[in-house]
């Protein structure tokens, strides 16, 4: 299911169920787990566990790859959910405290991702939620985000760096009343 073009007003009128006073931090990801994206999401799980705070990772995906790491598939911190409908999409994104945009650090995927832009970038931006982009600078998505400044980039496949980026976004978002 692809959402290439959209109406910005759908996001402006979306009614999020998010409770700003809640204690559980919700990370969101919408899209495929192919092209090595499950590994960076596993890093997100490990970074989340280091936060010493209640959290959930909501993964909205059409199919799970057969090689999805067991730690990710069976974690109580991870909810694997079906892709939202076009109508549900703005609310689902806005229910998240932080949107996660992973790209694989594995060079075997380089030819597939170095010139591409994730089809969810504009949707993440339209949602108005903070975005953490986790991937190598040679990824097209990471390069475009770096050039245009539409998210916080963590460019090394390192859980401590990812944790630092998440903390930075959380700290800034709390000041802006996002989380």
ABEGO torsion letter per residue (X at the ends): XBBABBBAAAAAABBBABBAABABBBBBBBEBABGGAAAAAAAAAAAAAAAGBBBBBBBBBABBBAABBAAAAABAABBBBBBBBAAAAAAAAAABABBBBBBBABAAAAAAAAABBBAAAAAAAAAGBBBBBBEBAABAAAAAAAAAGABBBBABBBAAAAAAAAAAAAAAAAAAGAX
